Amino acid sequence: MEILNYAFMQRALLAALIVGVTAPAIGIYLVQRRQALMGDGIGHVALTGVGLGFLLNTSPVWVATAVAVLGSVVMELIRWYGRTRGDLALAMLFYGGMAGGVMLMSLSDAGSNANLGTYLFGSITTVSPQDMTTICVLAALVLLITVGLRRQLFAVCQDEEFARVTGLPVRLLNLLIAVTAAVTVTVAMRVVGLLLVSALMVIPVAAAQQLSRSFALTFGLAIGIGVTVTLTGTAASYYVDVPSGATIVLLAIGLFVIFTALAAPLAKKRAKAAAQTAKGCTLEIPGDRTPADDVSV
């Protein structure tokens, strides 16, 4: 294949594969917690880290990771304690992060509108060997947490009170989910961009839920969808010369629509099978039963 003859496309496809796995892996927990837009908020905050990285002439990815993790911790603290004005505080955090990133980028010598667009909307073909090292390290951390602690994280996302009663460290696990989401945002920002990363964390999970009701199957199917759309979108960006991030997200939305259309007849089939099973389990009274067979209490 011609696409594999170029080193930059080899890196791009590998980065797409990694993001296709990691984004839905943490996204399933965010969807369960009804925090589908959390990744979008972290992306706004991470932009400050990107701008700070350019200003300090250091790796924007690592600085963005540190700032995004700090922002995710602040978001969790606001969720715990900011009961009345929490939404306002989060709004200021998100918009402040975006404004801070733009300001710092403009103040740096290396920053430009082109660099800003690369991080906002993704530019997978510009992934460098240094970026790949960072992406691989961070992705390994994300998978270690999302797969290794899947039972505990699922319990917390389903019912915090029940998880607390069973002795799980609920606040620590919630904080771990937030930090893992922040790391995932910085992993995916070179592929789909900070403004679109939340879509890749949520849409594959939402599509998988149309066909599956079990956590394990939804988890695997969501990752399969993520890998499919990221690899296909990356290849399309090479052959058709279109933005990779936008292509990936639109493909994910397309699969969600298809899966939603398939879900209706599948649900009817399941309901029919359940009705037949219930009918087959009907208890019939033997015809030769006599009054002496009654049990008195």
Secondary structure as UniProt FT lines:
FT   HELIX           2..5
FT   HELIX           7..32
FT   TURN            33..34
FT   TURN            36..37
FT   HELIX           38..55
FT   TURN            56..57
FT   HELIX           60..81
FT   TURN            83..85
FT   HELIX           86..107
FT   HELIX           113..121
FT   HELIX           124..126
FT   HELIX           129..148
FT   HELIX           150..158
FT   HELIX           160..165
FT   TURN            166..167
FT   HELIX           170..188
FT   TURN            189..192
FT   TURN            194..196
FT   HELIX           197..209
FT   TURN            210..211
FT   HELIX           215..239
FT   HELIX           244..280
FT   TURN            287..288
FT   HELIX           291..293
//
